[in-house]
Amino acid sequence: FDILKPYIQVGNRASDILLSKIGKYASEKKSIEMFSNISLCTLDTILRCAMSYDNDIQSQGESHPYVHAVTELTELWSERGRNPLLYTNFIYGLTKNGRRWKEQCDFVHRISEKVISD
């Protein structure tokens, strides 16, 4: 597991941001929706470790273009999975959601390619 040691600090920084967000709600004695916050922390950690992409994902949340694209891709994938008529790529590509899927995939891939080239 020595190969993971360099990423401990990255994970700790992402966790510190999450804990800071939770702390603000706790000090105000307000409830907090945890799923999206933990999802953002997970995405932040993966992007920092796998792609060295450090772009304030957790603080911006859904307003961050990358997070918005990934969230929309997840929703589109889920909708497609519930409709057997859309299982074939050709037919799905002809639909409005299929075209949107392609746009968002291209956007996410462009970010990945940019990070890799930098």
Secondary structure, 3 states (H helix, E strand, C coil): CHHHCHHHHHHHHHHHHHHHHHHHHHHCCCCCCHHHHHHHHHHHHHHHHHHCCCCCHHHHHHHCHHHHHHHHHHHHHHHHHCCHHHCCHHHHHHCHHHHHHHHHHHHHHHHHHHHHHC
